[in-house]
Amino acid sequence: MSDTQTKVKLTTTLGEIIIQLNTEKAPVSSANFLTYVNEGFYNGTIFHRIIPDFMAQGGGFDVKFDQKSVHGAIKNEANNGLKNTRGTLAMARTNDPHSATAQFFINYKDNSFLNHTSETSSGWGYAVFGEVIEGMDVVDAMAKEATSNRGGHENVPKTDIVIEKAEVVK
């Protein structure tokens, strides 16, 4: 990705993460993510699902573990050629391939089984739209946090990992 791409800084309770978006190959997902960033939506949200050697998911719940209201779902762009490799960000979704809203995840390793293979319900995959360019040590530190079940969810960090602020940076 070129240096002219948009960058977002997530200031978390464990440190800073700098993400570079790929607005060229993932314009819909990038614009969606930036809408939430610019609205301050992610401020005060938590990473609510962390599975070491898989991924860290955030962007949907506040510190009270209440799910936040979101905009409408976006088109799945997993057919953009970007792969779910270590350090990439992808849109989280339900079983409906075109159901992503605000939640995203960061891949801890190459997760090729999440990549697009076909435009079928089982083949759509998860749309990569950016990558961590600084702070992967912070993401790795998240995987060391103890997890438990909370609010009907598994793999929730026992100590909240909060996105204190999400902002576009130069």
Long-range contacts (C-beta under 8 A, 24 or more apart in sequence): 1-131, 6-30, 6-34, 6-168, 7-133, 7-168, 7-169, 7-170, 8-33, 8-34, 8-37, 8-130, 8-166, 8-167, 8-168, 8-169, 9-165, 9-166, 9-167, 9-168, 9-169, 10-42, 10-135, 10-163, 10-165, 10-166, 11-163, 11-164, 11-165, 11-166, 11-167, 12-47, 12-138, 12-161, 12-162, 12-163, 12-164, 13-160, 13-161, 13-162, 13-164, 14-138, 14-141, 14-142, 14-161, 15-135, 15-137, 15-138, 15-141, 16-134, 16-135, 16-138, 17-106, 17-132, 17-134, 17-135, 17-136, 17-138, 17-139, 18-132, 18-133, 18-134, 18-135, 18-169, 19-89, 19-130, 19-131, 19-132, 19-133, 20-130, 20-131, 20-133, 21-129, 21-130, 22-82, 22-128, 22-129, 22-130, 22-131, 25-77, 25-80, 25-81, 25-82, 26-77, 26-80, 26-82, 26-127, 26-128, 26-129, 26-130, 27-77, 28-74, 28-75, 28-77, 29-74, 29-77, 29-91, 29-100, 29-127, 29-129, 30-129, 30-130, 32-71, 32-74, 32-91, 32-100, 32-101, 32-102, 33-89, 33-104, 33-129, 33-130, 34-168, 35-71, 36-71, 36-102, 36-166, 37-166, 37-167, 37-168, 38-168, 40-166, 41-68, 41-102, 41-166, 42-102, 42-163, 42-166, 43-163, 43-164, 43-165, 43-166, 44-162, 44-163, 44-164, 45-162, 45-163, 46-157, 46-160, 46-161, 46-162, 46-163, 47-142, 47-157, 47-161, 47-163, 48-153, 48-156, 48-157, 49-105, 49-153, 49-154, 49-155, 49-156, 50-142, 50-143, 50-145, 50-147, 50-155, 50-156, 50-157, 50-161, 51-108, 51-155, 52-108, 52-143, 52-144, 53-108, 53-109, 53-143, 54-107, 54-108, 54-109, 54-111, 55-105, 55-106, 55-107, 55-108, 55-111, 56-105, 56-106, 56-108, 56-139, 56-142, 56-143, 57-92, 57-103, 57-104, 57-105, 58-103, 58-104, 58-105, 58-161, 58-163, 59-92, 59-102, 59-103, 59-104, 59-163, 60-92, 60-101, 60-102, 60-103, 63-160, 63-162, 65-150, 65-151, 65-156, 68-102, 70-101, 70-102, 71-101, 71-102, 72-101, 73-98, 73-99, 73-100, 73-101, 74-98, 74-100, 74-101, 76-100, 76-124, 76-125, 76-127, 77-127, 77-129, 78-115, 78-116, 78-124, 78-125, 78-126, 78-127, 78-128, 79-116, 79-119, 79-124, 79-125, 80-116, 80-127, 80-128, 82-127, 82-128, 82-129, 83-110, 83-112, 83-115, 83-128, 84-110, 84-111, 84-112, 84-114, 84-115, 84-125, 84-126, 84-128, 85-110, 85-111, 86-110, 87-131, 87-132, 87-136, 87-139, 88-128, 88-130, 88-131, 88-132, 89-128, 89-129, 89-130, 89-131, 89-132, 90-114, 90-126, 90-127, 90-128, 90-129, 91-126, 91-127, 91-129, 92-126, 93-126, 95-121, 96-121, 97-121, 97-124, 98-124, 100-127, 104-129, 106-132, 106-139, 108-139, 108-140, 108-143
